[in-house]
């Protein structure tokens, strides 16, 4: 309907990063690996997900992301001018709109991912900054205390939202009066963001993170995404080829 009424696509798929493919696979019930490093990249759920993405490219409801990914200057400018109707990205992407796409203020709404008709989950997970204390620090104990305060305390979690626009680790803060304080994210979107978020927290699947997850992500970023979005390859052939490359990397 969006394409028919406006001539604009519904969304964009990345061709040189993994932020389009993996969340859809994860939500659909798939993953790249098992905890024992058995490769899942060529399972039917992955093939079906890639085929769905391919079908949207074929009918014009999705297009290749300008610049190849949702962090490129080309994409920011194109999207800021109303290039398409939506983007599926993790919660932390909220500040990309406020910082790089100011003309869309008041026009964007934070919403759950559309559901798969054949099952799956309400949402997906991907990303999250791996904040750490370096062991060469002259003040390791102080750094640890500050990091614990910033990420695990009530006040720290509130400020994680108010300042950074990230979803706090402690869900206890959701709905608190402190979280309702005005900020640029509420101004840009609306004040129903956390009401929406609470509706999906009970059904977000795990991500299987092993020592080979980075290798899997590189294969998706460098081959799977390009072959699907730009190369127009067959989804099953793409999945099998990428899975074999991952198996070779593990052996």
C-alpha positions as CSV (number, residue, x, y, z in Angstrom):
1,X,0.0,0.0,0.0
2,X,2.8,2.4,0.8
3,X,4.5,1.8,-2.6
4,X,1.1,2.1,-4.4
5,X,0.1,5.3,-2.6
6,X,3.4,7.2,-2.4
7,X,5.8,5.5,-4.9
8,X,8.2,5.1,-2.0
9,X,9.5,1.7,-0.8
10,X,8.5,0.4,2.6
11,X,12.1,-0.3,3.8
12,X,15.7,-0.8,2.8
13,X,18.0,-3.9,3.0
14,X,21.7,-3.5,3.8
15,X,24.1,-4.9,1.2
16,X,27.4,-4.7,3.2
17,X,26.4,-5.1,6.8
18,X,24.3,-7.5,8.9
19,X,21.7,-5.3,10.6
20,X,19.0,-6.2,8.1
21,X,19.5,-10.0,7.7
22,X,20.3,-11.2,11.2
23,X,17.5,-9.6,13.2
24,X,14.9,-11.1,10.7
25,X,16.6,-14.5,11.0
26,X,16.7,-14.2,14.8
27,X,13.1,-13.2,15.1
28,X,12.1,-16.0,12.7
29,X,13.6,-18.5,15.1
30,X,17.0,-19.0,13.4
31,X,20.6,-18.3,14.2
32,X,24.1,-18.8,12.7
33,X,25.4,-21.3,15.3
34,X,24.5,-23.6,18.2
35,X,26.4,-23.4,21.5
36,X,28.5,-26.3,20.3
37,X,29.4,-24.4,17.1
38,X,27.2,-26.5,14.8
39,X,26.4,-24.3,11.8
40,X,22.8,-23.3,11.4
41,X,23.3,-20.8,8.6
42,X,21.7,-23.0,5.9
43,X,18.7,-24.2,7.8
44,X,15.3,-23.8,6.2
45,X,14.3,-20.9,8.4
46,X,17.3,-18.9,7.1
47,X,16.5,-19.8,3.5
48,X,12.9,-18.8,4.0
49,X,14.0,-15.5,5.5
50,X,16.3,-14.7,2.7
51,X,13.6,-15.6,0.2
52,X,11.2,-13.2,1.9
53,X,13.7,-10.4,1.7
54,X,14.4,-11.2,-2.0
55,X,10.6,-11.1,-2.7
56,X,10.4,-7.6,-1.3
57,X,13.3,-6.5,-3.5
58,X,11.5,-8.0,-6.5
59,X,8.2,-6.3,-5.9
60,X,9.8,-2.9,-5.0
61,X,8.6,-2.8,-1.4
62,X,12.2,-2.9,-0.3
63,X,15.3,-1.4,-2.0
64,X,19.0,-1.7,-1.6
65,X,20.2,0.7,1.1
66,X,21.9,3.7,-0.2
67,X,25.6,3.5,0.7
68,X,25.2,-0.1,1.6
69,X,24.2,0.2,5.2
70,X,22.1,2.2,7.6
71,X,25.1,4.1,9.0
72,X,26.3,5.6,5.7
73,X,26.1,9.3,4.9
74,X,24.3,8.4,1.7
75,X,21.6,6.7,3.6
76,X,21.2,9.5,6.2
77,X,20.7,12.1,3.5
78,X,18.3,9.9,1.4
79,X,16.2,8.9,4.4
80,X,16.2,12.4,5.8
81,X,14.5,13.5,2.5
82,X,11.8,10.9,3.0
83,X,13.4,8.1,1.0
84,X,11.2,5.3,2.4
85,X,8.6,4.6,5.0
86,X,10.6,2.7,7.7
87,X,13.8,1.1,8.9
88,X,14.2,-2.0,11.1
89,X,17.1,-1.4,13.4
90,X,17.9,-2.0,17.1
91,X,16.7,0.4,19.8
92,X,20.0,2.2,20.0
93,X,19.4,3.5,16.5
94,X,17.0,6.1,17.9
95,X,19.9,8.6,18.3
96,X,20.9,8.2,14.6
97,X,17.6,9.9,13.6
98,X,17.9,12.7,16.2
99,X,21.6,13.4,15.2
100,X,21.6,12.8,11.4
101,X,18.0,12.9,10.2
102,X,16.5,16.0,11.9
103,X,13.9,16.7,9.2
104,X,12.0,13.6,10.1
105,X,11.2,14.8,13.7
106,X,7.6,14.2,14.5
107,X,7.2,11.9,11.5
108,X,8.8,8.7,12.9
109,X,7.3,6.3,15.4
110,X,9.0,3.5,17.3
111,X,7.0,0.2,16.7
112,X,7.5,-3.5,17.1
113,X,8.8,-5.6,14.2
114,X,6.1,-7.1,12.0
115,X,5.3,-10.7,12.9
116,X,6.2,-13.7,10.8
117,X,3.0,-15.5,9.6
118,X,4.5,-18.9,10.3
119,X,5.7,-18.4,13.8
120,X,8.8,-16.9,15.4
121,X,9.0,-14.2,18.1
122,X,7.7,-10.7,18.7
123,X,11.1,-9.1,18.2
124,X,14.8,-9.8,17.9
125,X,18.0,-8.7,19.5
126,X,21.3,-7.6,18.1
127,X,24.0,-5.2,19.2
128,X,24.8,-3.7,22.5
129,X,28.0,-2.0,23.4
130,X,30.5,-4.3,25.0
131,X,31.7,-1.8,27.6
132,X,34.7,-3.0,29.5
133,X,37.5,-1.9,31.8
134,X,41.0,-2.4,30.4
135,X,43.3,-4.3,32.7
136,X,46.1,-1.8,32.0
137,X,44.2,1.0,33.7
138,X,45.9,2.7,36.6
139,X,42.6,2.8,38.5
140,X,40.9,-0.5,37.7
141,X,38.8,-0.6,40.9
142,X,37.5,2.9,40.4
143,X,36.7,2.2,36.8
144,X,34.8,-0.9,37.7
145,X,32.8,1.0,40.3
146,X,31.9,3.7,37.9
147,X,30.9,1.2,35.2
148,X,28.7,-0.7,37.6
149,X,27.0,2.6,38.6
150,X,26.6,3.7,35.0
151,X,25.0,0.5,33.8
152,X,23.5,-1.3,36.7
153,X,22.2,1.4,39.1
154,X,18.7,2.9,38.9
155,X,20.1,6.4,38.3
156,X,22.6,5.2,35.7
157,X,20.0,3.3,33.8
158,X,17.7,6.4,33.8
159,X,20.5,8.5,32.3
160,X,21.3,5.8,29.8
161,X,17.9,6.7,28.3
162,X,17.7,10.4,29.0
163,X,21.2,11.2,27.7
164,X,22.1,8.4,25.2
165,X,18.6,7.2,24.0
166,X,19.5,3.6,24.8
167,X,17.1,1.0,26.3
168,X,18.3,0.6,29.9
169,X,19.5,-2.8,31.1
170,X,17.3,-2.7,34.2
171,X,13.7,-3.0,33.2
172,X,12.7,-1.9,36.7
173,X,13.2,1.7,35.6
174,X,10.6,1.4,32.8
175,X,7.5,3.4,33.8
176,X,9.2,5.3,36.6
177,X,8.6,9.0,36.9
178,X,12.3,9.7,36.3
179,X,12.1,8.0,32.9
180,X,9.2,10.3,31.8
181,X,11.4,13.4,32.0
182,X,11.4,15.4,28.7
183,X,14.3,14.7,26.4
184,X,15.2,15.0,22.7
185,X,14.0,11.5,22.0
186,X,10.5,12.0,23.3
187,X,10.4,15.3,21.4
188,X,11.5,13.6,18.2
189,X,9.3,10.5,18.4
190,X,6.6,10.5,21.1
191,X,6.2,9.5,24.8
192,X,4.8,6.0,24.2
193,X,8.2,4.4,23.4
194,X,8.5,2.4,26.6
195,X,4.8,1.4,26.6
196,X,5.5,-0.3,23.3
197,X,8.8,-1.8,24.5
198,X,7.1,-3.5,27.5
199,X,4.7,-5.3,25.1
200,X,7.6,-7.3,23.5
201,X,10.0,-7.9,26.4
202,X,8.5,-11.4,27.2
203,X,9.4,-12.8,23.7
204,X,12.8,-11.7,22.6
205,X,15.0,-14.7,21.5
206,X,18.6,-15.3,22.6
207,X,21.5,-14.8,20.3
208,X,24.0,-17.7,20.3
209,X,27.3,-16.0,20.9
210,X,30.3,-18.2,20.5
211,X,33.9,-17.5,19.5
212,X,32.8,-18.0,15.9
213,X,30.0,-15.5,15.9
214,X,32.3,-12.7,14.6
215,X,33.3,-15.0,11.7
216,X,29.7,-15.6,10.9
217,X,28.9,-11.9,11.0
218,X,31.8,-11.2,8.6
219,X,30.4,-13.8,6.2
220,X,27.0,-12.2,6.3
221,X,28.4,-8.7,6.0
222,X,30.8,-9.4,3.2
223,X,29.0,-12.1,1.2
224,X,25.5,-13.0,2.1
225,X,24.1,-9.5,2.2
226,X,25.7,-8.4,-1.1
227,X,24.8,-11.6,-2.9
228,X,21.2,-11.3,-1.9
229,X,20.6,-7.6,-2.2
230,X,22.9,-6.6,-5.1
231,X,23.8,-9.9,-6.7
232,X,20.3,-11.2,-6.9
233,X,21.4,-14.7,-6.1
234,X,19.2,-17.7,-5.2
235,X,18.5,-17.6,-1.4
236,X,19.1,-21.3,-0.9
237,X,22.4,-21.3,-2.8
238,X,23.5,-18.2,-0.9
239,X,22.7,-19.8,2.5
240,X,24.5,-23.1,1.6
241,X,27.6,-21.3,0.3
242,X,27.9,-19.1,3.3
243,X,27.3,-22.0,5.7
244,X,30.0,-24.0,4.1
245,X,32.4,-21.1,4.4
246,X,31.6,-20.8,8.1
247,X,32.1,-24.6,8.5
248,X,35.5,-24.2,6.9
249,X,36.4,-21.4,9.3
250,X,35.5,-23.6,12.3
251,X,37.4,-26.7,11.2
